[in-house]
């Protein structure tokens, strides 16, 4: 089974870097550079995981996350927020909006890779013996 990831960031370099990293992990990757496009992409095809920047044009990451969590059809979607806003209050705001995790920029590729694997492994069906 190939998992799908939607990468949402308005910074082209970060978007390309994360798209490349996710592709190297063997994931089906789509990208969006603003909140509205992200919500449209989710509506067209539900991803397994969303890597979501907080500061986005048209609809910020908190709003996107709340809209994902408000839709019962999307309750299996994992959301990992990525942001330069590293204060505890910002982290709490992200988690309160429904994010599963919060990664602070600048981040290492290994950190993102490890977190993505962790959340996608949670989605894997349990092996029965």
Backbone atoms as SQL, in Angstrom:
CREATE TABLE atoms (id INTEGER PRIMARY KEY, chain TEXT, resi INTEGER, resn TEXT, atom TEXT, x REAL, y REAL, z REAL);
INSERT INTO atoms VALUES
  (1, 'A', 1, 'UNK', 'N', 0.834, -1.184, 0.000),
  (2, 'A', 1, 'UNK', 'CA', 0.000, 0.000, 0.000),
  (3, 'A', 1, 'UNK', 'C', 0.878, 1.246, 0.000),
  (4, 'A', 2, 'UNK', 'N', 0.584, 2.161, -0.896),
  (5, 'A', 2, 'UNK', 'CA', 1.310, 3.422, -0.941),
  (6, 'A', 2, 'UNK', 'C', 0.494, 4.487, -0.239),
  (7, 'A', 3, 'UNK', 'N', 1.100, 5.134, 0.736),
  (8, 'A', 3, 'UNK', 'CA', 0.427, 6.208, 1.452),
  (9, 'A', 3, 'UNK', 'C', 0.539, 7.504, 0.668),
  (10, 'A', 4, 'UNK', 'N', -0.445, 8.377, 0.883),
  (11, 'A', 4, 'UNK', 'CA', -0.405, 9.669, 0.207),
  (12, 'A', 4, 'UNK', 'C', -0.211, 10.787, 1.226),
  (13, 'A', 5, 'UNK', 'N', 0.578, 11.773, 0.796),
  (14, 'A', 5, 'UNK', 'CA', 0.896, 12.912, 1.642),
  (15, 'A', 5, 'UNK', 'C', 0.618, 14.187, 0.855),
  (16, 'A', 6, 'UNK', 'N', -0.013, 15.138, 1.516),
  (17, 'A', 6, 'UNK', 'CA', -0.197, 16.469, 0.948),
  (18, 'A', 6, 'UNK', 'C', 0.732, 17.409, 1.697),
  (19, 'A', 7, 'UNK', 'N', 1.638, 18.043, 0.963),
  (20, 'A', 7, 'UNK', 'CA', 2.580, 18.994, 1.547),
  (21, 'A', 7, 'UNK', 'C', 2.057, 20.392, 1.243),
  (22, 'A', 8, 'UNK', 'N', 1.862, 21.192, 2.296),
  (23, 'A', 8, 'UNK', 'CA', 1.307, 22.534, 2.134),
  (24, 'A', 8, 'UNK', 'C', 2.271, 23.554, 2.726),
  (25, 'A', 9, 'UNK', 'N', 2.864, 24.376, 1.856),
  (26, 'A', 9, 'UNK', 'CA', 3.781, 25.423, 2.302),
  (27, 'A', 9, 'UNK', 'C', 3.856, 26.482, 1.219),
  (28, 'A', 10, 'UNK', 'N', 3.920, 27.737, 1.620),
  (29, 'A', 10, 'UNK', 'CA', 3.981, 28.812, 0.634),
  (30, 'A', 10, 'UNK', 'C', 5.409, 29.183, 0.241),
  (31, 'A', 11, 'UNK', 'N', 6.397, 28.556, 0.854),
  (32, 'A', 11, 'UNK', 'CA', 7.788, 28.806, 0.489),
  (33, 'A', 11, 'UNK', 'C', 8.228, 27.741, -0.520),
  (34, 'A', 12, 'UNK', 'N', 8.495, 28.152, -1.780),
  (35, 'A', 12, 'UNK', 'CA', 8.824, 27.177, -2.835),
  (36, 'A', 12, 'UNK', 'C', 9.969, 26.239, -2.491),
  (37, 'A', 13, 'UNK', 'N', 11.024, 26.744, -1.833),
  (38, 'A', 13, 'UNK', 'CA', 12.168, 25.886, -1.505),
  (39, 'A', 13, 'UNK', 'C', 11.781, 24.790, -0.519),
  (40, 'A', 14, 'UNK', 'N', 10.984, 25.136, 0.472),
  (41, 'A', 14, 'UNK', 'CA', 10.551, 24.139, 1.456),
  (42, 'A', 14, 'UNK', 'C', 9.605, 23.144, 0.791),
  (43, 'A', 15, 'UNK', 'N', 8.714, 23.644, -0.043),
  (44, 'A', 15, 'UNK', 'CA', 7.764, 22.776, -0.743),
  (45, 'A', 15, 'UNK', 'C', 8.513, 21.750, -1.598),
  (46, 'A', 16, 'UNK', 'N', 9.498, 22.207, -2.366),
  (47, 'A', 16, 'UNK', 'CA', 10.280, 21.299, -3.214),
  (48, 'A', 16, 'UNK', 'C', 11.075, 20.308, -2.381),
  (49, 'A', 17, 'UNK', 'N', 11.675, 20.793, -1.300),
  (50, 'A', 17, 'UNK', 'CA', 12.478, 19.933, -0.436),
  (51, 'A', 17, 'UNK', 'C', 11.628, 18.830, 0.194),
  (52, 'A', 18, 'UNK', 'N', 10.473, 19.215, 0.722),
  (53, 'A', 18, 'UNK', 'CA', 9.594, 18.218, 1.351),
  (54, 'A', 18, 'UNK', 'C', 8.989, 17.273, 0.315),
  (55, 'A', 19, 'UNK', 'N', 8.660, 17.789, -0.849),
  (56, 'A', 19, 'UNK', 'CA', 8.133, 16.926, -1.912),
  (57, 'A', 19, 'UNK', 'C', 9.175, 15.870, -2.283),
  (58, 'A', 20, 'UNK', 'N', 10.418, 16.298, -2.436),
  (59, 'A', 20, 'UNK', 'CA', 11.506, 15.370, -2.759),
  (60, 'A', 20, 'UNK', 'C', 11.690, 14.344, -1.649),
  (61, 'A', 21, 'UNK', 'N', 11.717, 14.794, -0.399),
  (62, 'A', 21, 'UNK', 'CA', 11.903, 13.896, 0.741),
  (63, 'A', 21, 'UNK', 'C', 10.792, 12.844, 0.807),
  (64, 'A', 22, 'UNK', 'N', 9.552, 13.278, 0.639),
  (65, 'A', 22, 'UNK', 'CA', 8.418, 12.351, 0.704),
  (66, 'A', 22, 'UNK', 'C', 8.444, 11.357, -0.464),
  (67, 'A', 23, 'UNK', 'N', 8.851, 11.831, -1.639),
  (68, 'A', 23, 'UNK', 'CA', 8.967, 10.949, -2.811),
  (69, 'A', 23, 'UNK', 'C', 10.049, 9.908, -2.566),
  (70, 'A', 24, 'UNK', 'N', 11.174, 10.334, -1.964),
  (71, 'A', 24, 'UNK', 'CA', 12.263, 9.405, -1.639),
  (72, 'A', 24, 'UNK', 'C', 11.796, 8.332, -0.656),
  (73, 'A', 25, 'UNK', 'N', 10.802, 8.648, 0.158),
  (74, 'A', 25, 'UNK', 'CA', 10.251, 7.684, 1.115),
  (75, 'A', 25, 'UNK', 'C', 9.260, 6.733, 0.437),
  (76, 'A', 26, 'UNK', 'N', 9.009, 6.945, -0.848),
  (77, 'A', 26, 'UNK', 'CA', 8.094, 6.067, -1.574),
  (78, 'A', 26, 'UNK', 'C', 6.633, 6.439, -1.416),
  (79, 'A', 27, 'UNK', 'N', 6.370, 7.677, -1.026),
  (80, 'A', 27, 'UNK', 'CA', 4.993, 8.118, -0.809),
  (81, 'A', 27, 'UNK', 'C', 4.430, 8.792, -2.047),
  (82, 'A', 28, 'UNK', 'N', 3.122, 8.761, -2.171),
  (83, 'A', 28, 'UNK', 'CA', 2.408, 9.481, -3.224),
  (84, 'A', 28, 'UNK', 'C', 2.264, 10.914, -2.722),
  (85, 'A', 29, 'UNK', 'N', 2.899, 11.873, -3.395),
  (86, 'A', 29, 'UNK', 'CA', 2.981, 13.237, -2.893),
  (87, 'A', 29, 'UNK', 'C', 2.232, 14.214, -3.789),
  (88, 'A', 30, 'UNK', 'N', 1.440, 15.062, -3.143),
  (89, 'A', 30, 'UNK', 'CA', 0.824, 16.213, -3.815),
  (90, 'A', 30, 'UNK', 'C', 1.228, 17.443, -3.030),
  (91, 'A', 31, 'UNK', 'N', 1.193, 18.604, -3.677),
  (92, 'A', 31, 'UNK', 'CA', 1.604, 19.834, -3.015),
  (93, 'A', 31, 'UNK', 'C', 0.554, 20.923, -3.205),
  (94, 'A', 32, 'UNK', 'N', 0.557, 21.863, -2.258),
  (95, 'A', 32, 'UNK', 'CA', -0.295, 23.044, -2.338),
  (96, 'A', 32, 'UNK', 'C', 0.469, 24.195, -1.700),
  (97, 'A', 33, 'UNK', 'N', 0.266, 25.402, -2.233),
  (98, 'A', 33, 'UNK', 'CA', 1.020, 26.544, -1.715),
  (99, 'A', 33, 'UNK', 'C', 0.157, 27.548, -0.954),
  (100, 'A', 34, 'UNK', 'N', -1.125, 27.216, -0.759),
  (101, 'A', 34, 'UNK', 'CA', -1.981, 28.053, 0.082),
  (102, 'A', 34, 'UNK', 'C', -3.087, 27.194, 0.685),
  (103, 'A', 35, 'UNK', 'N', -3.778, 27.759, 1.672),
  (104, 'A', 35, 'UNK', 'CA', -4.786, 26.999, 2.404),
  (105, 'A', 35, 'UNK', 'C', -5.975, 26.580, 1.558),
  (106, 'A', 36, 'UNK', 'N', -6.452, 27.448, 0.692),
  (107, 'A', 36, 'UNK', 'CA', -7.613, 27.103, -0.152),
  (108, 'A', 36, 'UNK', 'C', -7.289, 25.955, -1.095),
  (109, 'A', 37, 'UNK', 'N', -6.115, 26.029, -1.722),
  (110, 'A', 37, 'UNK', 'CA', -5.699, 24.957, -2.632),
  (111, 'A', 37, 'UNK', 'C', -5.557, 23.644, -1.871),
  (112, 'A', 38, 'UNK', 'N', -5.057, 23.714, -0.650),
  (113, 'A', 38, 'UNK', 'CA', -4.913, 22.513, 0.181),
  (114, 'A', 38, 'UNK', 'C', -6.280, 21.880, 0.447),
  (115, 'A', 39, 'UNK', 'N', -7.255, 22.696, 0.828),
  (116, 'A', 39, 'UNK', 'CA', -8.598, 22.167, 1.099),
  (117, 'A', 39, 'UNK', 'C', -9.233, 21.585, -0.154),
  (118, 'A', 40, 'UNK', 'N', -9.003, 22.226, -1.298),
  (119, 'A', 40, 'UNK', 'CA', -9.510, 21.686, -2.569),
  (120, 'A', 40, 'UNK', 'C', -8.872, 20.322, -2.861),
  (121, 'A', 41, 'UNK', 'N', -7.561, 20.234, -2.659),
  (122, 'A', 41, 'UNK', 'CA', -6.842, 18.983, -2.918),
  (123, 'A', 41, 'UNK', 'C', -7.348, 17.864, -2.008),
  (124, 'A', 42, 'UNK', 'N', -7.618, 18.194, -0.747),
  (125, 'A', 42, 'UNK', 'CA', -8.133, 17.196, 0.202),
  (126, 'A', 42, 'UNK', 'C', -9.531, 16.756, -0.223),
  (127, 'A', 43, 'UNK', 'N', -10.327, 17.698, -0.720),
  (128, 'A', 43, 'UNK', 'CA', -11.672, 17.371, -1.191),
  (129, 'A', 43, 'UNK', 'C', -11.668, 16.463, -2.408),
  (130, 'A', 44, 'UNK', 'N', -10.659, 16.616, -3.257),
  (131, 'A', 44, 'UNK', 'CA', -10.561, 15.791, -4.464),
  (132, 'A', 44, 'UNK', 'C', -10.091, 14.374, -4.146),
  (133, 'A', 45, 'UNK', 'N', -9.099, 14.271, -3.261),
  (134, 'A', 45, 'UNK', 'CA', -8.567, 12.964, -2.886),
  (135, 'A', 45, 'UNK', 'C', -7.971, 13.081, -1.497),
  (136, 'A', 46, 'UNK', 'N', -8.522, 12.352, -0.558),
  (137, 'A', 46, 'UNK', 'CA', -8.123, 12.447, 0.849),
  (138, 'A', 46, 'UNK', 'C', -6.738, 11.828, 1.040),
  (139, 'A', 47, 'UNK', 'N', -5.802, 12.604, 1.591),
  (140, 'A', 47, 'UNK', 'CA', -4.465, 12.061, 1.867),
  (141, 'A', 47, 'UNK', 'C', -4.446, 11.308, 3.191),
  (142, 'A', 48, 'UNK', 'N', -3.412, 10.523, 3.388),
  (143, 'A', 48, 'UNK', 'CA', -3.224, 9.858, 4.677),
  (144, 'A', 48, 'UNK', 'C', -2.637, 10.821, 5.695),
  (145, 'A', 49, 'UNK', 'N', -1.815, 11.760, 5.210),
  (146, 'A', 49, 'UNK', 'CA', -1.138, 12.688, 6.098),
  (147, 'A', 49, 'UNK', 'C', -0.983, 14.034, 5.401),
  (148, 'A', 50, 'UNK', 'N', -1.093, 15.114, 6.182),
  (149, 'A', 50, 'UNK', 'CA', -0.882, 16.469, 5.665),
  (150, 'A', 50, 'UNK', 'C', 0.266, 17.098, 6.447),
  (151, 'A', 51, 'UNK', 'N', 1.300, 17.544, 5.723),
  (152, 'A', 51, 'UNK', 'CA', 2.361, 18.356, 6.313),
  (153, 'A', 51, 'UNK', 'C', 1.934, 19.785, 6.046),
  (154, 'A', 52, 'UNK', 'N', 1.607, 20.530, 7.094),
  (155, 'A', 52, 'UNK', 'CA', 0.894, 21.792, 6.964),
  (156, 'A', 52, 'UNK', 'C', 1.633, 22.958, 7.606),
  (157, 'A', 53, 'UNK', 'N', 2.036, 23.909, 6.772),
  (158, 'A', 53, 'UNK', 'CA', 2.636, 25.142, 7.278),
  (159, 'A', 53, 'UNK', 'C', 1.559, 25.950, 7.985),
  (160, 'A', 54, 'UNK', 'N', 1.945, 26.755, 8.956),
  (161, 'A', 54, 'UNK', 'CA', 0.976, 27.588, 9.669),
  (162, 'A', 54, 'UNK', 'C', 0.688, 28.877, 8.908),
  (163, 'A', 55, 'UNK', 'N', 1.739, 29.572, 8.501),
  (164, 'A', 55, 'UNK', 'CA', 1.562, 30.870, 7.848),
  (165, 'A', 55, 'UNK', 'C', 1.380, 30.679, 6.351),
  (166, 'A', 56, 'UNK', 'N', 0.112, 30.660, 5.932),
  (167, 'A', 56, 'UNK', 'CA', -0.245, 30.441, 4.533),
  (168, 'A', 56, 'UNK', 'C', -1.166, 31.552, 4.043),
  (169, 'A', 57, 'UNK', 'N', -1.093, 31.868, 2.750),
  (170, 'A', 57, 'UNK', 'CA', -2.064, 32.810, 2.198),
  (171, 'A', 57, 'UNK', 'C', -3.435, 32.152, 2.035),
  (172, 'A', 58, 'UNK', 'N', -4.463, 32.963, 1.988),
  (173, 'A', 58, 'UNK', 'CA', -5.852, 32.585, 1.702),
  (174, 'A', 58, 'UNK', 'C', -6.571, 31.838, 2.813),
  (175, 'A', 59, 'UNK', 'N', -5.865, 31.110, 3.623),
  (176, 'A', 59, 'UNK', 'CA', -6.471, 30.366, 4.728),
  (177, 'A', 59, 'UNK', 'C', -5.281, 29.800, 5.513),
  (178, 'A', 60, 'UNK', 'N', -5.057, 30.255, 6.751),
  (179, 'A', 60, 'UNK', 'CA', -3.849, 29.805, 7.448),
  (180, 'A', 60, 'UNK', 'C', -3.945, 28.339, 7.882),
  (181, 'A', 61, 'UNK', 'N', -2.813, 27.820, 8.316),
  (182, 'A', 61, 'UNK', 'CA', -2.745, 26.410, 8.683),
  (183, 'A', 61, 'UNK', 'C', -3.688, 26.017, 9.804),
  (184, 'A', 62, 'UNK', 'N', -3.899, 26.920, 10.756),
  (185, 'A', 62, 'UNK', 'CA', -4.829, 26.622, 11.848),
  (186, 'A', 62, 'UNK', 'C', -6.250, 26.435, 11.295),
  (187, 'A', 63, 'UNK', 'N', -6.645, 27.331, 10.379),
  (188, 'A', 63, 'UNK', 'CA', -7.983, 27.232, 9.782),
  (189, 'A', 63, 'UNK', 'C', -8.125, 25.945, 8.968),
  (190, 'A', 64, 'UNK', 'N', -7.097, 25.617, 8.196),
  (191, 'A', 64, 'UNK', 'CA', -7.126, 24.389, 7.397),
  (192, 'A', 64, 'UNK', 'C', -7.267, 23.180, 8.319),
  (193, 'A', 65, 'UNK', 'N', -6.490, 23.158, 9.385),
  (194, 'A', 65, 'UNK', 'CA', -6.536, 22.045, 10.330),
  (195, 'A', 65, 'UNK', 'C', -7.921, 21.919, 10.964),
  (196, 'A', 66, 'UNK', 'N', -8.497, 23.047, 11.382),
  (197, 'A', 66, 'UNK', 'CA', -9.841, 23.015, 11.982),
  (198, 'A', 66, 'UNK', 'C', -10.875, 22.484, 10.989),
  (199, 'A', 67, 'UNK', 'N', -10.754, 22.885, 9.720),
  (200, 'A', 67, 'UNK', 'CA', -11.707, 22.412, 8.703),
  (201, 'A', 67, 'UNK', 'C', -11.550, 20.913, 8.457),
  (202, 'A', 68, 'UNK', 'N', -10.321, 20.431, 8.495),
  (203, 'A', 68, 'UNK', 'CA', -10.094, 18.985, 8.359),
  (204, 'A', 68, 'UNK', 'C', -10.764, 18.264, 9.531),
  (205, 'A', 69, 'UNK', 'N', -10.522, 18.749, 10.749),
  (206, 'A', 69, 'UNK', 'CA', -11.058, 18.091, 11.941),
  (207, 'A', 69, 'UNK', 'C', -12.574, 18.219, 12.059),
  (208, 'A', 70, 'UNK', 'N', -13.162, 19.229, 11.426),
  (209, 'A', 70, 'UNK', 'CA', -14.620, 19.414, 11.482),
  (210, 'A', 70, 'UNK', 'C', -15.355, 18.450, 10.547),
  (211, 'A', 71, 'UNK', 'N', -14.625, 17.803, 9.649),
  (212, 'A', 71, 'UNK', 'CA', -15.237, 16.891, 8.683),
  (213, 'A', 71, 'UNK', 'C', -15.039, 15.440, 9.146),
  (214, 'A', 72, 'UNK', 'N', -16.123, 14.757, 9.543),
  (215, 'A', 72, 'UNK', 'CA', -15.987, 13.380, 10.028),
  (216, 'A', 72, 'UNK', 'C', -15.389, 12.418, 8.993),
  (217, 'A', 73, 'UNK', 'N', -15.517, 12.733, 7.714),
  (218, 'A', 73, 'UNK', 'CA', -14.945, 11.878, 6.663),
  (219, 'A', 73, 'UNK', 'C', -13.413, 11.950, 6.644),
  (220, 'A', 74, 'UNK', 'N', -12.858, 12.934, 7.351),
  (221, 'A', 74, 'UNK', 'CA', -11.404, 13.126, 7.346),
  (222, 'A', 74, 'UNK', 'C', -10.764, 12.769, 8.678),
  (223, 'A', 75, 'UNK', 'N', -11.496, 12.042, 9.528),
  (224, 'A', 75, 'UNK', 'CA', -10.975, 11.780, 10.876),
  (225, 'A', 75, 'UNK', 'C', -9.732, 10.893, 10.901),
  (226, 'A', 76, 'UNK', 'N', -9.457, 10.182, 9.813),
  (227, 'A', 76, 'UNK', 'CA', -8.262, 9.326, 9.763),
  (228, 'A', 76, 'UNK', 'C', -7.036, 10.068, 9.239),
  (229, 'A', 77, 'UNK', 'N', -7.211, 11.299, 8.762),
  (230, 'A', 77, 'UNK', 'CA', -6.097, 12.073, 8.215),
  (231, 'A', 77, 'UNK', 'C', -5.210, 12.570, 9.358),
  (232, 'A', 78, 'UNK', 'N', -3.930, 12.286, 9.257),
  (233, 'A', 78, 'UNK', 'CA', -2.961, 12.784, 10.234),
  (234, 'A', 78, 'UNK', 'C', -2.482, 14.159, 9.772),
  (235, 'A', 79, 'UNK', 'N', -2.366, 15.103, 10.710),
  (236, 'A', 79, 'UNK', 'CA', -1.913, 16.456, 10.384),
  (237, 'A', 79, 'UNK', 'C', -0.682, 16.787, 11.219),
  (238, 'A', 80, 'UNK', 'N', 0.411, 17.103, 10.533),
  (239, 'A', 80, 'UNK', 'CA', 1.638, 17.531, 11.197),
  (240, 'A', 80, 'UNK', 'C', 1.895, 18.965, 10.740),
  (241, 'A', 81, 'UNK', 'N', 1.856, 19.887, 11.690),
  (242, 'A', 81, 'UNK', 'CA', 2.086, 21.294, 11.366),
  (243, 'A', 81, 'UNK', 'C', 3.577, 21.592, 11.366),
  (244, 'A', 82, 'UNK', 'N', 3.979, 22.418, 10.403),
  (245, 'A', 82, 'UNK', 'CA', 5.361, 22.862, 10.274),
  (246, 'A', 82, 'UNK', 'C', 5.355, 24.381, 10.373),
  (247, 'A', 83, 'UNK', 'N', 6.165, 24.933, 11.269),
  (248, 'A', 83, 'UNK', 'CA', 6.141, 26.385, 11.407),
  (249, 'A', 83, 'UNK', 'C', 7.401, 26.943, 12.018),
  (250, 'A', 84, 'UNK', 'N', 7.653, 28.197, 11.710),
  (251, 'A', 84, 'UNK', 'CA', 8.750, 28.921, 12.337),
  (252, 'A', 84, 'UNK', 'C', 8.307, 29.470, 13.688),
  (253, 'A', 85, 'UNK', 'N', 7.007, 29.410, 13.957),
  (254, 'A', 85, 'UNK', 'CA', 6.471, 29.914, 15.226),
  (255, 'A', 85, 'UNK', 'C', 6.666, 28.849, 16.301),
  (256, 'A', 86, 'UNK', 'N', 7.733, 29.015, 17.088),
  (257, 'A', 86, 'UNK', 'CA', 8.099, 27.966, 18.032),
  (258, 'A', 86, 'UNK', 'C', 7.679, 28.166, 19.469),
  (259, 'A', 87, 'UNK', 'N', 6.934, 29.222, 19.746),
  (260, 'A', 87, 'UNK', 'CA', 6.526, 29.463, 21.132),
  (261, 'A', 87, 'UNK', 'C', 5.505, 28.421, 21.582),
  (262, 'A', 88, 'UNK', 'N', 5.508, 28.139, 22.885),
  (263, 'A', 88, 'UNK', 'CA', 4.572, 27.157, 23.435),
  (264, 'A', 88, 'UNK', 'C', 3.120, 27.503, 23.111),
  (265, 'A', 89, 'UNK', 'N', 2.785, 28.788, 23.148),
  (266, 'A', 89, 'UNK', 'CA', 1.404, 29.203, 22.872),
  (267, 'A', 89, 'UNK', 'C', 1.013, 28.858, 21.433),
  (268, 'A', 90, 'UNK', 'N', 1.953, 29.020, 20.502),
  (269, 'A', 90, 'UNK', 'CA', 1.682, 28.690, 19.098),
  (270, 'A', 90, 'UNK', 'C', 1.512, 27.179, 18.937),
  (271, 'A', 91, 'UNK', 'N', 2.366, 26.429, 19.619),
  (272, 'A', 91, 'UNK', 'CA', 2.276, 24.964, 19.568),
  (273, 'A', 91, 'UNK', 'C', 0.918, 24.515, 20.111),
  (274, 'A', 92, 'UNK', 'N', 0.521, 25.078, 21.248),
  (275, 'A', 92, 'UNK', 'CA', -0.773, 24.735, 21.834),
  (276, 'A', 92, 'UNK', 'C', -1.912, 25.079, 20.885),
  (277, 'A', 93, 'UNK', 'N', -1.807, 26.219, 20.219),
  (278, 'A', 93, 'UNK', 'CA', -2.841, 26.634, 19.270),
  (279, 'A', 93, 'UNK', 'C', -2.962, 25.609, 18.144),
  (280, 'A', 94, 'UNK', 'N', -1.834, 25.112, 17.658),
  (281, 'A', 94, 'UNK', 'CA', -1.839, 24.097, 16.606),
  (282, 'A', 94, 'UNK', 'C', -2.454, 22.790, 17.078),
  (283, 'A', 95, 'UNK', 'N', -2.073, 22.368, 18.263),
  (284, 'A', 95, 'UNK', 'CA', -2.613, 21.123, 18.803),
  (285, 'A', 95, 'UNK', 'C', -4.101, 21.271, 19.124),
  (286, 'A', 96, 'UNK', 'N', -4.488, 22.462, 19.613),
  (287, 'A', 96, 'UNK', 'CA', -5.904, 22.723, 19.891),
  (288, 'A', 96, 'UNK', 'C', -6.734, 22.725, 18.603),
  (289, 'A', 97, 'UNK', 'N', -6.113, 23.124, 17.499),
  (290, 'A', 97, 'UNK', 'CA', -6.812, 23.132, 16.212),
  (291, 'A', 97, 'UNK', 'C', -7.007, 21.706, 15.683),
  (292, 'A', 98, 'UNK', 'N', -6.295, 20.759, 16.310),
  (293, 'A', 98, 'UNK', 'CA', -6.467, 19.363, 15.923),
  (294, 'A', 98, 'UNK', 'C', -5.253, 18.706, 15.304),
  (295, 'A', 99, 'UNK', 'N', -4.126, 19.402, 15.283),
  (296, 'A', 99, 'UNK', 'CA', -2.913, 18.809, 14.713),
  (297, 'A', 99, 'UNK', 'C', -2.462, 17.621, 15.565),
  (298, 'A', 100, 'UNK', 'N', -1.919, 16.614, 14.897),
  (299, 'A', 100, 'UNK', 'CA', -1.376, 15.456, 15.599),
  (300, 'A', 100, 'UNK', 'C', 0.017, 15.750, 16.146),
  (301, 'A', 101, 'UNK', 'N', 0.719, 16.658, 15.468),
  (302, 'A', 101, 'UNK', 'CA', 2.081, 16.972, 15.871),
  (303, 'A', 101, 'UNK', 'C', 2.442, 18.353, 15.341),
  (304, 'A', 102, 'UNK', 'N', 3.584, 18.854, 15.794),
  (305, 'A', 102, 'UNK', 'CA', 3.994, 20.218, 15.503),
  (306, 'A', 102, 'UNK', 'C', 5.508, 20.206, 15.380),
  (307, 'A', 103, 'UNK', 'N', 6.035, 20.504, 14.202),
  (308, 'A', 103, 'UNK', 'CA', 7.481, 20.529, 13.980),
  (309, 'A', 103, 'UNK', 'C', 7.900, 21.976, 13.726),
  (310, 'A', 104, 'UNK', 'N', 8.939, 22.406, 14.422),
  (311, 'A', 104, 'UNK', 'CA', 9.397, 23.788, 14.323),
  (312, 'A', 104, 'UNK', 'C', 10.504, 23.917, 13.271),
  (313, 'A', 105, 'UNK', 'N', 10.351, 24.932, 12.409),
  (314, 'A', 105, 'UNK', 'CA', 11.370, 25.252, 11.405),
  (315, 'A', 105, 'UNK', 'C', 12.478, 26.046, 12.076),
  (316, 'A', 106, 'UNK', 'N', 13.723, 25.901, 11.666),
  (317, 'A', 106, 'UNK', 'CA', 14.179, 24.951, 10.665),
  (318, 'A', 106, 'UNK', 'C', 14.199, 23.545, 11.252),
  (319, 'A', 107, 'UNK', 'N', 13.828, 22.586, 10.448),
  (320, 'A', 107, 'UNK', 'CA', 13.777, 21.198, 10.891),
  (321, 'A', 107, 'UNK', 'C', 14.767, 20.384, 10.075),
  (322, 'A', 108, 'UNK', 'N', 15.130, 19.229, 10.595),
  (323, 'A', 108, 'UNK', 'CA', 16.009, 18.341, 9.838),
  (324, 'A', 108, 'UNK', 'C', 15.147, 17.388, 9.023),
  (325, 'A', 109, 'UNK', 'N', 15.677, 16.966, 7.891),
  (326, 'A', 109, 'UNK', 'CA', 14.956, 15.988, 7.069),
  (327, 'A', 109, 'UNK', 'C', 14.698, 14.710, 7.853),
  (328, 'A', 110, 'UNK', 'N', 15.652, 14.345, 8.680),
  (329, 'A', 110, 'UNK', 'CA', 15.488, 13.121, 9.476),
  (330, 'A', 110, 'UNK', 'C', 14.302, 13.236, 10.429),
  (331, 'A', 111, 'UNK', 'N', 14.164, 14.403, 11.075),
  (332, 'A', 111, 'UNK', 'CA', 13.052, 14.612, 11.999),
  (333, 'A', 111, 'UNK', 'C', 11.717, 14.468, 11.268),
  (334, 'A', 112, 'UNK', 'N', 11.595, 15.110, 10.113),
  (335, 'A', 112, 'UNK', 'CA', 10.352, 15.020, 9.347),
  (336, 'A', 112, 'UNK', 'C', 10.119, 13.584, 8.900),
  (337, 'A', 113, 'UNK', 'N', 11.151, 12.950, 8.390),
  (338, 'A', 113, 'UNK', 'CA', 11.067, 11.562, 7.935),
  (339, 'A', 113, 'UNK', 'C', 10.579, 10.657, 9.072),
  (340, 'A', 114, 'UNK', 'N', 11.188, 10.797, 10.245),
  (341, 'A', 114, 'UNK', 'CA', 10.821, 9.951, 11.394),
  (342, 'A', 114, 'UNK', 'C', 9.371, 10.174, 11.824),
  (343, 'A', 115, 'UNK', 'N', 8.939, 11.425, 11.858),
  (344, 'A', 115, 'UNK', 'CA', 7.559, 11.716, 12.284),
  (345, 'A', 115, 'UNK', 'C', 6.552, 11.193, 11.271),
  (346, 'A', 116, 'UNK', 'N', 6.849, 11.387, 9.988),
  (347, 'A', 116, 'UNK', 'CA', 5.936, 10.899, 8.941),
  (348, 'A', 116, 'UNK', 'C', 5.808, 9.384, 9.039),
  (349, 'A', 117, 'UNK', 'N', 6.931, 8.702, 9.183),
  (350, 'A', 117, 'UNK', 'CA', 6.898, 7.234, 9.326),
  (351, 'A', 117, 'UNK', 'C', 6.066, 6.823, 10.533),
  (352, 'A', 118, 'UNK', 'N', 6.267, 7.520, 11.646),
  (353, 'A', 118, 'UNK', 'CA', 5.537, 7.218, 12.872),
  (354, 'A', 118, 'UNK', 'C', 4.027, 7.299, 12.636),
  (355, 'A', 119, 'UNK', 'N', 3.568, 8.380, 12.044),
  (356, 'A', 119, 'UNK', 'CA', 2.122, 8.560, 11.862),
  (357, 'A', 119, 'UNK', 'C', 1.545, 7.642, 10.796),
  (358, 'A', 120, 'UNK', 'N', 2.325, 7.328, 9.776),
  (359, 'A', 120, 'UNK', 'CA', 1.813, 6.406, 8.758),
  (360, 'A', 120, 'UNK', 'C', 1.806, 4.973, 9.277),
  (361, 'A', 121, 'UNK', 'N', 2.754, 4.634, 10.132),
  (362, 'A', 121, 'UNK', 'CA', 2.765, 3.295, 10.732),
  (363, 'A', 121, 'UNK', 'C', 1.524, 3.117, 11.616),
  (364, 'A', 122, 'UNK', 'N', 1.088, 4.191, 12.268),
  (365, 'A', 122, 'UNK', 'CA', -0.134, 4.110, 13.101),
  (366, 'A', 122, 'UNK', 'C', -1.341, 3.773, 12.249),
  (367, 'A', 123, 'UNK', 'N', -1.309, 4.182, 10.970),
  (368, 'A', 123, 'UNK', 'CA', -2.428, 3.931, 10.080),
  (369, 'A', 123, 'UNK', 'C', -2.422, 2.511, 9.514),
  (370, 'A', 124, 'UNK', 'N', -1.272, 1.833, 9.611),
  (371, 'A', 124, 'UNK', 'CA', -1.163, 0.486, 9.059),
  (372, 'A', 124, 'UNK', 'C', -2.054, -0.472, 9.834),
  (373, 'A', 125, 'UNK', 'N', -2.706, -1.383, 9.108),
  (374, 'A', 125, 'UNK', 'CA', -3.525, -2.373, 9.815),
  (375, 'A', 125, 'UNK', 'C', -2.629, -3.271, 10.675),
  (376, 'A', 126, 'UNK', 'N', -3.128, -3.642, 11.815),
  (377, 'A', 126, 'UNK', 'CA', -2.378, -4.507, 12.713),
  (378, 'A', 126, 'UNK', 'C', -2.179, -5.873, 12.070),
  (379, 'A', 127, 'UNK', 'N', -1.039, -6.435, 12.294),
  (380, 'A', 127, 'UNK', 'CA', -0.728, -7.762, 11.771),
  (381, 'A', 127, 'UNK', 'C', -1.319, -8.803, 12.719),
  (382, 'A', 128, 'UNK', 'N', -2.113, -9.690, 12.172),
  (383, 'A', 128, 'UNK', 'CA', -2.701, -10.717, 13.023),
  (384, 'A', 128, 'UNK', 'C', -1.915, -12.006, 12.904),
  (385, 'A', 129, 'UNK', 'N', -1.785, -12.709, 14.012),
  (386, 'A', 129, 'UNK', 'CA', -1.025, -13.962, 14.007),
  (387, 'A', 129, 'UNK', 'C', -1.928, -15.147, 14.262);
